[in-house]
């Protein structure tokens, strides 16, 4: 399988390759605060193997397991889930994995690969199963800090409590939680917050990068917009057909969960609480490097109706609610890489109008789709080519000149799973340098969400306590 590696600076983010090789040992810049504990975890043979699988052998030091601080690496791990390597750290955006099985199959990795990669942080876009499954398990198993809405944090606590007493997990010497495991949760919004009114910074990549988060809108069906004709590429019944040949190529294996009755070897339930109150409360995340290329990455796993100001957890919204979000997005523009959902509850009535509205505000140089492989009748394995046609047609319907289209890096399952895209983090992006520094100053006025961090103990008392996520002050540099 051929890997895609794009080495582009901020000045040429949509352009050609700059370099192809790595030094024999990947050096970390002195400004990257990798702790001694992180270095020890990275150097484990299983972590080196997992990171090389996810980010490519060309991007992972074979001796230290570290990824280079001079590159930002993005790897699609199905649906809306991505693994990022930034500043020598691993970050997951969503954790649901389409067709997660006991052994690699159509999805070419297993849950322990995500554990072994030793993430520092997990960002959850919203609490539906096709985004938040596996999150509590991965956070408890690895010690990664988990960021989500306050409501979804509550669901993560419930997931953690259930898994802590599940014999399928805790009686398995490989799968079980480590002794004294805790769930490090950071709510990025207050309970019941109004979309676009609370912006926070997250400190897990400081001082290398600024990370911000705020509530936006989950997708919802709104009446057909008379401003545009209907997108004819989208089926009127909302159902996109599966390629029937796929089942012959990739017959189902043993699913990881839900377990069979009786459970088969290796099965365990890592699902999330269904119907939780935070399921449709959506969080938007943006990461911007503070130095070098000032590369920026924005990600959201659902797209609300910005024009109407409505979402499925904000059904009484008004246009002013959507405009408030648009104003924040415009402060981030132009972003280097933007990834957003192409599956939406508004598709039958309005195609991908809502996605194009987000995109028009952010003005990305590169667009990478997500939410293609798990969800409703309009998303699923093999359906990505149809979504690409819908997306391109929507740009035309809405009159977006081709000169203003982003460089589209479309993902097709299964071929593009674990195909890393690598971007330069060092060379200054002259087109965006002044703008990016103004953005950094603007968002630096907002507080760090880590002030709200709580830790849930996995002991029998399940007591709540304050977590010190920066307790390990040691550092290592290669």
Kinemage of the C-alpha trace (Angstrom):
@kinemage 1
@onewidth
@group {chain A} dominant
@subgroup {mainchain}
@vectorlist {calphas} color= white
{ca unk a 1} P 0.000 0.000 0.000
{ca unk a 2} L 1.492 3.300 -1.054
{ca unk a 3} L 1.722 5.966 1.620
{ca unk a 4} L 0.905 9.609 1.009
{ca unk a 5} L 3.434 11.957 2.519
{ca unk a 6} L 3.087 15.668 1.793
{ca unk a 7} L 5.933 17.836 3.077
{ca unk a 8} L 4.589 21.330 2.638
{ca unk a 9} L 5.400 24.549 4.385
{ca unk a 10} L 2.844 27.100 5.459
{ca unk a 11} L 3.857 29.082 2.390
{ca unk a 12} L 3.234 26.186 0.049
{ca unk a 13} L 0.852 24.046 2.035
{ca unk a 14} L -1.053 22.905 -1.013
{ca unk a 15} L 2.005 22.524 -3.146
{ca unk a 16} L 4.868 20.192 -3.848
{ca unk a 17} L 7.180 18.107 -1.738
{ca unk a 18} L 10.058 19.757 0.063
{ca unk a 19} L 12.021 16.773 1.312
{ca unk a 20} L 11.814 13.019 1.492
{ca unk a 21} L 14.283 11.707 4.051
{ca unk a 22} L 14.784 11.774 7.794
{ca unk a 23} L 18.015 11.732 9.746
{ca unk a 24} L 18.847 8.363 11.252
{ca unk a 25} L 17.706 9.710 14.635
{ca unk a 26} L 14.773 12.121 14.803
{ca unk a 27} L 15.746 15.124 16.881
{ca unk a 28} L 13.254 17.055 18.948
{ca unk a 29} L 13.569 20.827 19.145
{ca unk a 30} L 14.628 22.115 22.548
{ca unk a 31} L 11.333 23.968 22.884
{ca unk a 32} L 9.271 20.756 22.866
{ca unk a 33} L 8.681 19.687 26.492
{ca unk a 34} L 8.643 15.911 26.129
{ca unk a 35} L 8.780 14.421 29.621
{ca unk a 36} L 11.024 11.609 30.758
{ca unk a 37} L 7.945 9.418 31.208
{ca unk a 38} L 6.809 10.143 27.641
{ca unk a 39} L 10.259 9.278 26.335
{ca unk a 40} L 10.267 5.994 28.228
{ca unk a 41} L 6.817 5.103 26.890
{ca unk a 42} L 7.794 6.007 23.325
{ca unk a 43} L 10.877 3.775 23.427
{ca unk a 44} L 8.926 0.592 24.207
{ca unk a 45} L 9.074 -1.878 21.296
{ca unk a 46} L 5.275 -2.081 21.127
{ca unk a 47} L 4.985 1.717 20.950
{ca unk a 48} L 7.593 1.988 18.210
{ca unk a 49} L 5.744 -0.674 16.214
{ca unk a 50} L 2.322 0.924 16.720
{ca unk a 51} L 3.525 4.416 15.821
{ca unk a 52} L 5.272 3.146 12.721
{ca unk a 53} L 2.066 1.407 11.686
{ca unk a 54} L -0.025 4.555 12.215
{ca unk a 55} L 2.412 7.290 11.120
{ca unk a 56} L 4.759 5.396 8.794
{ca unk a 57} L 8.267 4.090 9.345
{ca unk a 58} L 9.576 7.239 7.692
{ca unk a 59} L 8.137 9.374 10.484
{ca unk a 60} L 9.061 7.406 13.611
{ca unk a 61} L 12.537 6.990 15.070
{ca unk a 62} L 13.264 3.232 15.173
{ca unk a 63} L 15.226 3.569 18.416
{ca unk a 64} L 13.300 6.168 20.438
{ca unk a 65} L 9.773 5.878 19.010
{ca unk a 66} L 9.612 9.676 18.794
{ca unk a 67} L 8.048 11.539 15.909
{ca unk a 68} L 9.789 14.631 14.532
{ca unk a 69} L 8.914 18.043 15.914
{ca unk a 70} L 9.629 19.519 12.473
{ca unk a 71} L 6.626 17.720 10.993
{ca unk a 72} L 2.917 17.603 11.714
{ca unk a 73} L 1.595 14.163 10.745
{ca unk a 74} L -2.086 13.350 10.231
{ca unk a 75} L -3.309 9.779 9.757
{ca unk a 76} L -6.933 8.717 9.139
{ca unk a 77} L -8.028 5.836 11.365
{ca unk a 78} L -11.589 5.432 9.956
{ca unk a 79} L -14.783 7.512 10.042
{ca unk a 80} L -14.107 10.887 11.733
{ca unk a 81} L -11.167 9.575 13.764
{ca unk a 82} L -7.614 10.766 13.174
{ca unk a 83} L -4.257 10.231 14.835
{ca unk a 84} L -2.007 13.302 14.920
{ca unk a 85} L 1.693 13.507 15.706
{ca unk a 86} L 2.548 17.043 16.804
{ca unk a 87} L 5.540 18.246 18.793
{ca unk a 88} L 6.593 14.673 19.446
{ca unk a 89} L 3.222 13.828 20.994
{ca unk a 90} L 0.355 11.658 19.735
{ca unk a 91} L -3.204 13.019 19.772
{ca unk a 92} L -6.455 11.282 18.798
{ca unk a 93} L -9.393 13.188 17.345
{ca unk a 94} L -12.387 10.902 18.041
{ca unk a 95} L -11.854 7.240 18.844
{ca unk a 96} L -14.629 5.265 17.149
{ca unk a 97} L -13.181 2.712 14.734
{ca unk a 98} L -15.270 1.336 11.886
{ca unk a 99} L -15.376 -2.473 11.888
{ca unk a 100} L -13.102 -2.881 14.888
{ca unk a 101} L -12.338 -6.589 15.159
{ca unk a 102} L -10.296 -8.935 17.314
{ca unk a 103} L -7.674 -9.279 14.575
{ca unk a 104} L -6.799 -6.923 11.698
{ca unk a 105} L -9.107 -7.286 8.714
{ca unk a 106} L -10.732 -4.672 6.511
{ca unk a 107} L -9.684 -2.269 9.241
{ca unk a 108} L -5.934 -3.013 9.318
{ca unk a 109} L -5.303 -2.553 13.051
{ca unk a 110} L -6.737 -3.493 16.438
{ca unk a 111} L -7.531 -1.614 19.633
{ca unk a 112} L -4.166 -2.467 21.204
{ca unk a 113} L -2.392 -0.610 18.380
{ca unk a 114} L -4.145 2.573 19.562
{ca unk a 115} L -3.220 1.768 23.158
{ca unk a 116} L 0.407 1.026 22.317
{ca unk a 117} L 0.832 4.281 20.350
{ca unk a 118} L 0.719 6.042 23.762
{ca unk a 119} L -1.433 9.120 23.078
{ca unk a 120} L -1.064 12.242 25.219
{ca unk a 121} L -4.552 13.594 24.512
{ca unk a 122} L -7.916 12.496 23.130
{ca unk a 123} L -10.297 15.073 21.638
{ca unk a 124} L -13.957 14.026 21.339
{ca unk a 125} L -16.097 16.014 18.896
{ca unk a 126} L -19.396 14.796 20.351
{ca unk a 127} L -20.741 11.879 22.331
{ca unk a 128} L -22.530 9.695 19.766
{ca unk a 129} L -21.277 6.115 19.592
{ca unk a 130} L -19.707 6.590 16.152
{ca unk a 131} L -17.350 9.175 17.649
{ca unk a 132} L -16.848 8.435 21.358
{ca unk a 133} L -16.646 4.629 21.497
{ca unk a 134} L -13.323 3.378 22.876
{ca unk a 135} L -12.496 6.810 24.337
{ca unk a 136} L -12.884 5.956 28.025
{ca unk a 137} L -10.979 2.704 27.563
{ca unk a 138} L -8.078 4.331 25.724
{ca unk a 139} L -7.843 7.154 28.259
{ca unk a 140} L -7.875 4.781 31.227
{ca unk a 141} L -5.459 2.349 29.613
{ca unk a 142} L -2.906 4.976 28.508
{ca unk a 143} L -3.352 7.885 30.926
{ca unk a 144} L -4.165 10.246 28.042
{ca unk a 145} L -6.158 13.340 28.965
{ca unk a 146} L -9.650 13.200 27.471
{ca unk a 147} L -11.291 16.446 26.310
{ca unk a 148} L -15.041 16.697 25.608
{ca unk a 149} L -18.174 18.641 26.510
{ca unk a 150} L -19.179 18.553 30.162
{ca unk a 151} L -22.106 16.301 29.262
{ca unk a 152} L -19.947 13.850 27.322
{ca unk a 153} L -17.463 13.798 30.213
{ca unk a 154} L -20.336 12.478 32.314
{ca unk a 155} L -20.881 9.654 29.830
{ca unk a 156} L -17.139 8.897 29.902
{ca unk a 157} L -17.331 8.511 33.687
{ca unk a 158} L -20.161 6.012 33.265
{ca unk a 159} L -18.229 4.103 30.615
{ca unk a 160} L -15.159 3.996 32.846
{ca unk a 161} L -17.117 2.742 35.855
{ca unk a 162} L -18.724 -0.043 33.797
{ca unk a 163} L -15.450 -1.133 32.215
{ca unk a 164} L -13.680 -1.091 35.584
{ca unk a 165} L -15.953 -3.899 36.778
{ca unk a 166} L -16.267 -5.828 33.495
{ca unk a 167} L -14.576 -9.232 33.853
{ca unk a 168} L -14.081 -9.522 30.087
{ca unk a 169} L -11.746 -6.544 30.379
{ca unk a 170} L -10.317 -6.759 33.884
{ca unk a 171} L -9.681 -10.516 33.896
{ca unk a 172} L -7.695 -10.282 30.663
{ca unk a 173} L -3.995 -9.700 31.457
{ca unk a 174} L -3.511 -7.667 28.258
{ca unk a 175} L -6.777 -5.746 28.124
{ca unk a 176} L -7.206 -4.862 31.786
{ca unk a 177} L -6.604 -1.400 33.202
{ca unk a 178} L -3.272 -0.780 34.920
{ca unk a 179} L -3.356 -0.733 38.712
{ca unk a 180} L -4.711 2.548 40.027
{ca unk a 181} L -5.941 3.647 36.608
{ca unk a 182} L -7.701 7.006 36.519
{ca unk a 183} L -9.745 8.886 33.953
{ca unk a 184} L -8.260 12.333 33.348
{ca unk a 185} L -11.173 14.412 32.058
{ca unk a 186} L -11.177 18.024 30.911
{ca unk a 187} L -14.610 19.524 30.161
{ca unk a 188} L -14.207 22.149 27.452
{ca unk a 189} L -17.664 23.649 28.010
{ca unk a 190} L -19.943 24.142 30.977
{ca unk a 191} L -23.131 22.088 31.212
{ca unk a 192} L -25.892 23.488 28.993
{ca unk a 193} L -23.649 26.152 27.462
{ca unk a 194} L -24.769 28.264 24.496
{ca unk a 195} L -22.888 27.473 21.262
{ca unk a 196} L -20.079 29.880 20.493
{ca unk a 197} L -20.120 31.659 23.867
{ca unk a 198} L -17.315 29.762 25.618
{ca unk a 199} L -13.849 29.523 24.071
{ca unk a 200} L -11.065 27.748 25.929
{ca unk a 201} L -7.452 26.866 25.306
{ca unk a 202} L -6.030 23.403 25.970
{ca unk a 203} L -2.455 23.218 27.213
{ca unk a 204} L -1.285 19.742 26.191
{ca unk a 205} L 0.850 21.039 23.288
{ca unk a 206} L 2.151 24.203 24.923
{ca unk a 207} L 4.457 25.996 24.342
{ca unk a 208} L 4.781 24.474 20.859
{ca unk a 209} L 1.174 24.952 19.754
{ca unk a 210} L -2.028 26.703 20.745
{ca unk a 211} L -5.138 24.501 20.916
{ca unk a 212} L -8.605 26.028 21.213
{ca unk a 213} L -12.049 24.483 21.614
{ca unk a 214} L -15.614 25.768 21.624
{ca unk a 215} L -19.125 24.460 21.233
{ca unk a 216} L -20.669 24.637 17.758
{ca unk a 217} L -23.700 22.896 16.239
{ca unk a 218} L -24.478 19.254 15.550
{ca unk a 219} L -26.099 18.481 12.202
{ca unk a 220} L -29.879 18.770 11.950
{ca unk a 221} L -32.431 18.742 9.131
{ca unk a 222} L -33.764 22.169 8.201
{ca unk a 223} L -36.269 23.058 5.443
{ca unk a 224} L -34.848 23.179 1.916
{ca unk a 225} L -32.970 26.407 1.312
{ca unk a 226} L -34.634 28.226 -1.627
{ca unk a 227} L -31.341 29.932 -2.446
{ca unk a 228} L -29.959 26.772 -4.087
{ca unk a 229} L -31.267 23.885 -6.190
{ca unk a 230} L -31.270 20.450 -4.636
{ca unk a 231} L -28.021 18.478 -4.919
{ca unk a 232} L -29.033 15.827 -7.437
{ca unk a 233} L -26.128 13.555 -6.481
{ca unk a 234} L -27.712 12.898 -3.098
{ca unk a 235} L -30.432 10.181 -3.134
{ca unk a 236} L -33.909 11.460 -2.315
{ca unk a 237} L -34.398 8.680 0.241
{ca unk a 238} L -31.105 9.453 1.953
{ca unk a 239} L -29.686 5.993 1.315
{ca unk a 240} L -26.378 5.514 -0.456
{ca unk a 241} L -25.753 1.975 -1.681
{ca unk a 242} L -22.843 -0.148 -0.509
{ca unk a 243} L -20.533 -1.644 -3.128
{ca unk a 244} L -21.632 -5.297 -3.021
{ca unk a 245} L -18.173 -6.508 -4.062
{ca unk a 246} L -16.639 -5.312 -0.824
{ca unk a 247} L -18.072 -8.127 1.297
{ca unk a 248} L -16.346 -10.713 -0.880
{ca unk a 249} L -13.032 -8.896 -0.610
{ca unk a 250} L -13.290 -8.292 3.131
{ca unk a 251} L -15.604 -10.794 4.827
{ca unk a 252} L -16.462 -9.932 8.438
{ca unk a 253} L -14.126 -11.173 11.133
{ca unk a 254} L -14.788 -11.499 14.864
{ca unk a 255} L -16.077 -8.131 16.043
{ca unk a 256} L -14.504 -6.725 19.184
{ca unk a 257} L -17.927 -5.708 20.531
{ca unk a 258} L -20.680 -6.148 21.334
{ca unk a 259} L -19.502 -9.551 22.596
{ca unk a 260} L -21.223 -12.682 21.352
{ca unk a 261} L -23.198 -14.887 23.743
{ca unk a 262} L -21.096 -16.573 24.988
{ca unk a 263} L -18.192 -14.171 24.307
{ca unk a 264} L -15.556 -15.272 21.834
{ca unk a 265} L -11.848 -15.030 22.731
{ca unk a 266} L -10.621 -11.420 22.639
{ca unk a 267} L -14.065 -9.810 22.697
{ca unk a 268} L -14.843 -7.025 25.193
{ca unk a 269} L -17.337 -4.172 25.341
{ca unk a 270} L -15.660 -0.782 24.797
{ca unk a 271} L -18.835 0.962 23.655
{ca unk a 272} L -20.101 4.225 25.067
{ca unk a 273} L -23.336 5.013 26.884
{ca unk a 274} L -26.167 5.309 24.361
{ca unk a 275} L -28.622 8.187 24.728
{ca unk a 276} L -26.320 10.207 26.970
{ca unk a 277} L -27.265 13.889 27.370
{ca unk a 278} L -24.074 15.068 25.696
{ca unk a 279} L -24.447 12.914 22.599
{ca unk a 280} L -25.220 15.782 20.203
{ca unk a 281} L -23.300 18.562 21.959
{ca unk a 282} L -20.587 19.280 19.421
{ca unk a 283} L -17.096 20.688 20.016
{ca unk a 284} L -14.891 22.357 17.399
{ca unk a 285} L -11.097 22.092 17.795
{ca unk a 286} L -8.261 24.053 16.180
{ca unk a 287} L -4.496 23.592 16.579
{ca unk a 288} L -1.990 26.271 15.534
{ca unk a 289} L 1.794 26.060 15.803
{ca unk a 290} L 3.261 29.048 17.627
{ca unk a 291} L 6.537 29.093 15.697
{ca unk a 292} L 8.039 28.003 12.396
{ca unk a 293} L 5.415 27.473 9.697
{ca unk a 294} L 2.535 28.370 12.071
{ca unk a 295} L 0.735 25.383 10.546
{ca unk a 296} L -2.925 25.173 11.554
{ca unk a 297} L -5.340 22.244 11.648
{ca unk a 298} L -9.086 22.570 12.289
{ca unk a 299} L -11.397 19.604 12.873
{ca unk a 300} L -15.067 19.017 13.554
{ca unk a 301} L -16.959 15.734 13.256
{ca unk a 302} L -20.419 17.172 12.549
{ca unk a 303} L -21.752 20.219 10.681
{ca unk a 304} L -24.659 22.247 11.990
{ca unk a 305} L -27.022 24.588 10.147
{ca unk a 306} L -25.104 27.834 10.605
{ca unk a 307} L -27.548 29.895 8.551
{ca unk a 308} L -30.462 28.971 10.760
{ca unk a 309} L -28.355 28.718 13.936
{ca unk a 310} L -29.789 25.274 14.658
{ca unk a 311} L -28.403 21.907 15.657
{ca unk a 312} L -29.903 18.663 16.890
{ca unk a 313} L -29.049 19.682 20.470
{ca unk a 314} L -29.947 23.329 19.775
{ca unk a 315} L -33.232 23.077 17.897
{ca unk a 316} L -34.562 26.462 19.020
{ca unk a 317} L -31.524 28.317 17.780
{ca unk a 318} L -31.706 31.481 15.706
{ca unk a 319} L -29.465 32.847 12.924
{ca unk a 320} L -27.531 34.914 15.468
{ca unk a 321} L -26.322 31.662 17.073
{ca unk a 322} L -24.879 30.494 13.777
{ca unk a 323} L -23.361 33.898 13.034
{ca unk a 324} L -21.590 33.873 16.383
{ca unk a 325} L -19.886 30.617 15.371
{ca unk a 326} L -19.069 31.963 11.906
{ca unk a 327} L -17.346 34.935 13.527
{ca unk a 328} L -15.073 32.603 15.492
{ca unk a 329} L -14.307 30.523 12.414
{ca unk a 330} L -13.352 33.636 10.457
{ca unk a 331} L -10.842 34.524 13.167
{ca unk a 332} L -9.109 31.202 12.423
{ca unk a 333} L -8.979 31.706 8.645
{ca unk a 334} L -7.143 30.713 6.598
{ca unk a 335} L -6.424 27.272 8.060
{ca unk a 336} L -3.839 25.041 6.449
{ca unk a 337} L -5.767 21.772 6.790
{ca unk a 338} L -9.458 21.463 7.584
{ca unk a 339} L -11.284 18.176 8.208
{ca unk a 340} L -15.049 18.071 8.602
{ca unk a 341} L -17.968 15.668 8.348
{ca unk a 342} L -19.509 14.877 4.976
{ca unk a 343} L -22.298 12.859 6.573
{ca unk a 344} L -25.085 15.122 7.812
{ca unk a 345} L -28.726 14.960 8.886
{ca unk a 346} L -29.418 17.898 6.548
{ca unk a 347} L -28.225 16.172 3.390
{ca unk a 348} L -31.628 15.189 1.942
{ca unk a 349} L -32.915 18.759 2.172
{ca unk a 350} L -29.761 20.812 1.692
{ca unk a 351} L -26.941 18.557 0.555
{ca unk a 352} L -23.613 19.727 1.947
{ca unk a 353} L -24.619 23.397 2.143
{ca unk a 354} L -23.728 23.513 5.841
{ca unk a 355} L -20.253 22.094 5.254
{ca unk a 356} L -19.556 24.682 2.559
{ca unk a 357} L -20.647 27.411 4.978
{ca unk a 358} L -18.083 26.221 7.545
{ca unk a 359} L -15.474 25.922 4.821
{ca unk a 360} L -16.204 29.370 3.411
{ca unk a 361} L -15.584 30.917 6.818
{ca unk a 362} L -12.345 28.997 7.447
{ca unk a 363} L -10.894 29.328 3.906
{ca unk a 364} L -8.726 26.187 4.156
{ca unk a 365} L -5.833 25.480 1.819
{ca unk a 366} L -6.492 21.730 2.108
{ca unk a 367} L -9.747 19.911 2.855
{ca unk a 368} L -9.839 16.334 4.198
{ca unk a 369} L -13.303 14.752 4.652
{ca unk a 370} L -14.455 12.708 7.624
{ca unk a 371} L -17.499 10.808 8.884
{ca unk a 372} L -17.835 8.590 5.813
{ca unk a 373} L -17.684 5.044 7.171
{ca unk a 374} L -20.033 4.778 10.183
{ca unk a 375} L -23.346 6.494 10.902
{ca unk a 376} L -26.737 6.574 9.211
{ca unk a 377} L -27.969 5.260 5.874
{ca unk a 378} L -25.954 7.866 3.999
{ca unk a 379} L -22.563 6.845 5.389
{ca unk a 380} L -20.755 3.539 5.539
{ca unk a 381} L -17.942 1.538 4.059
{ca unk a 382} L -17.427 1.981 0.273
{ca unk a 383} L -19.665 5.101 0.119
{ca unk a 384} L -16.889 7.687 0.084
{ca unk a 385} L -16.746 8.110 -3.739
{ca unk a 386} L -20.412 9.161 -3.739
{ca unk a 387} L -19.724 11.683 -0.993
{ca unk a 388} L -16.922 13.130 -3.067
{ca unk a 389} L -19.301 13.689 -5.984
{ca unk a 390} L -21.864 15.282 -3.640
{ca unk a 391} L -19.209 17.603 -2.205
{ca unk a 392} L -17.914 18.759 -5.585
{ca unk a 393} L -21.451 19.295 -6.877
{ca unk a 394} L -22.297 21.341 -3.782
{ca unk a 395} L -19.395 23.687 -4.461
{ca unk a 396} L -20.748 24.224 -7.980
{ca unk a 397} L -24.359 24.627 -6.823
{ca unk a 398} L -23.327 27.323 -4.355
{ca unk a 399} L -21.336 29.198 -6.977
{ca unk a 400} L -17.917 28.822 -5.353
{ca unk a 401} L -15.334 29.618 -8.079
{ca unk a 402} L -12.862 26.807 -8.632
{ca unk a 403} L -10.069 29.281 -7.873
{ca unk a 404} L -11.410 29.405 -4.313
{ca unk a 405} L -11.741 25.651 -3.829
{ca unk a 406} L -9.328 24.076 -1.361
{ca unk a 407} L -6.920 21.370 -2.441
{ca unk a 408} L -9.177 18.383 -1.799
{ca unk a 409} L -7.426 15.326 -0.314
{ca unk a 410} L -10.328 12.898 -0.387
{ca unk a 411} L -10.145 9.763 1.761
{ca unk a 412} L -11.351 6.441 0.385
{ca unk a 413} L -11.794 3.468 2.698
{ca unk a 414} L -10.019 1.082 3.066
{ca unk a 415} L -7.139 2.329 0.894
{ca unk a 416} L -6.470 5.512 2.847
{ca unk a 417} L -6.532 4.148 6.375
{ca unk a 418} L -3.154 4.738 8.064
{ca unk a 419} L -1.770 6.741 5.133
{ca unk a 420} L 0.017 9.592 6.853
{ca unk a 421} L 0.023 13.122 5.514
{ca unk a 422} L 3.085 15.005 6.758
{ca unk a 423} L 3.456 18.782 6.776
{ca unk a 424} L 6.438 20.986 7.470
{ca unk a 425} L 6.439 22.673 10.874
{ca unk a 426} L 9.589 24.766 10.499
{ca unk a 427} L 9.652 26.941 7.381
{ca unk a 428} L 7.746 30.201 7.883
{ca unk a 429} L 4.505 30.529 5.949
{ca unk a 430} L 4.924 33.994 4.462
{ca unk a 431} L 1.341 34.164 3.204
{ca unk a 432} L -0.104 33.645 6.651
{ca unk a 433} L 2.633 34.700 9.102
{ca unk a 434} L 1.204 38.062 10.207
{ca unk a 435} L -2.372 36.778 10.198
{ca unk a 436} L -1.458 33.699 12.220
{ca unk a 437} L 0.320 35.692 14.909
{ca unk a 438} L -2.716 37.952 15.238
{ca unk a 439} L -4.862 34.839 15.685
{ca unk a 440} L -2.558 33.503 18.394
{ca unk a 441} L -2.686 36.794 20.288
{ca unk a 442} L -6.465 36.910 19.973
{ca unk a 443} L -7.096 33.408 21.324
{ca unk a 444} L -4.447 33.722 24.031
{ca unk a 445} L -6.904 35.900 25.929
{ca unk a 446} L -9.031 32.836 26.733
{ca unk a 447} L -8.460 30.599 29.778
{ca unk a 448} L -7.088 27.060 29.860
{ca unk a 449} L -9.742 24.393 30.310
{ca unk a 450} L -7.344 22.289 32.380
{ca unk a 451} L -8.377 24.348 35.402
{ca unk a 452} L -11.507 22.196 35.346
{ca unk a 453} L -9.728 18.834 35.159
{ca unk a 454} L -11.046 16.042 37.386
{ca unk a 455} L -9.784 12.546 37.903
{ca unk a 456} L -12.031 9.553 38.373
{ca unk a 457} L -10.413 6.787 40.371
{ca unk a 458} L -10.844 3.212 39.215
{ca unk a 459} L -10.748 2.008 42.802
{ca unk a 460} L -13.803 0.490 44.464
{ca unk a 461} L -14.781 3.892 45.900
{ca unk a 462} L -14.667 5.578 42.468
{ca unk a 463} L -13.842 8.832 44.244
{ca unk a 464} L -13.450 12.127 42.413
{ca unk a 465} L -10.264 14.112 42.928
{ca unk a 466} L -8.288 16.874 41.247
{ca unk a 467} L -5.746 15.580 38.731
{ca unk a 468} L -2.281 17.030 38.258
{ca unk a 469} L -1.672 16.263 34.589
{ca unk a 470} L 1.731 17.971 34.643
{ca unk a 471} L 3.192 16.112 37.633
{ca unk a 472} L 6.116 14.661 35.678
{ca unk a 473} L 8.456 17.615 35.275
{ca unk a 474} L 11.339 15.622 33.820
{ca unk a 475} L 12.259 16.150 30.181
{ca unk a 476} L 14.227 14.262 27.569
{ca unk a 477} L 15.702 15.486 24.299
{ca unk a 478} L 17.227 13.494 21.496
